[in-house]
C-alpha cells in the first residue's frame, strides 16, 4: 500500500523503510505518527523480514515534528486530542494519553522482533533524535548532526530522547546537548558511541548498512530475536535479574534445530538456511 511519509522495499529478508518527504526535510506530519508504527508493527508481526534499514531522502534525515502539528486545525489532533472536551483536567488527561501514543510510535522500533538499523544523513533534529535512539544501531554520514531541538523552541523533549540517550552516551554530554540545543556533529557522535560508523556519503552509508543488515539476516532469526530481547531487558535491569531472564527465555525459546542446521551447513560447506520467525497474531 502507499504511504504519505514513507517508502517500503523488501528483499532477501531485509526491509528498507525510507522517509520520503525530502522537500519538507522529512518533517513528521500527523500521518507520520500512524504510518511508522503501522509499517514496523506489520513487518514484525509478519515474521517475514529479519532486519530493517531505516533511512531517509534528501539533504536531511529529518527536521523533526512538523510545525503544523503545533498550530491547530486538523493537525492539532496529533498532539492535542479530545476534541469537544472543554474541562481543563479532562483535556490534559487526553493530552497525556496522546503523548504516550507518540512515544509508542518510536517504542515500536525497540519492540520489533528484528533489529532496526538507522542510516542518518544531514540533520537529525528534535523528534528524529527521539526516533533513532529507539533503533538498535545508528550509522551516519560525515555531514550528519544531532540536535535536541525541543529546548530551542521552549519545550522539554518528551518522546524518548531524554530517556534513551543517557543509556547510549555519557549523561553529562546529554545534559549539555539537552540544555543548550547545540548540534553534535557525526564525528563527535562516533566518539561518544552514539553511532557505530561514519561514512563519507549517503550512498556508501546505505551500501554499508545494507551489508550489515544482510549479515544479520543470515543468522537464526529466533536467536537474533532472543538477543535483542535480552539486551533490552539488561539495559533496564540488574545483572542478576537479567541472568534470570535469559535463563527463563532459554527454557522456553531455545530449541536445537537452528544450532543443528548451523553445524550441518558448516560440515557440508554451505550457508545455513533458517526458517522465518513466522507470523504472530495480536489480540483476538
Secondary structure, DSSP 8 states (H G I E B T S, - for coil): ---SSEEEEEETTEEEEEE--GGGTT-B-HHHHHHHHHHHHHHHHH---SEEEEE--SS-SB--B-GGGGS-GGGGGGTS--TT--SHHHHHHHHHHHHHHHHHHHHHHHHSSSEEEEEE-SEEETHHHHHHTTSSEEEEETT-EEE-GGGGGT----SSHHHHHHHHS-HHHHHHHHHH--EEEHHHHHHHTSSSEEESSHHHHHHHHHHHHHHHHTS-HHHHHHHHHHHHHHHTS-HHHHHHHHHHHHHHH--THHHHHHHHHHHHTS--------------
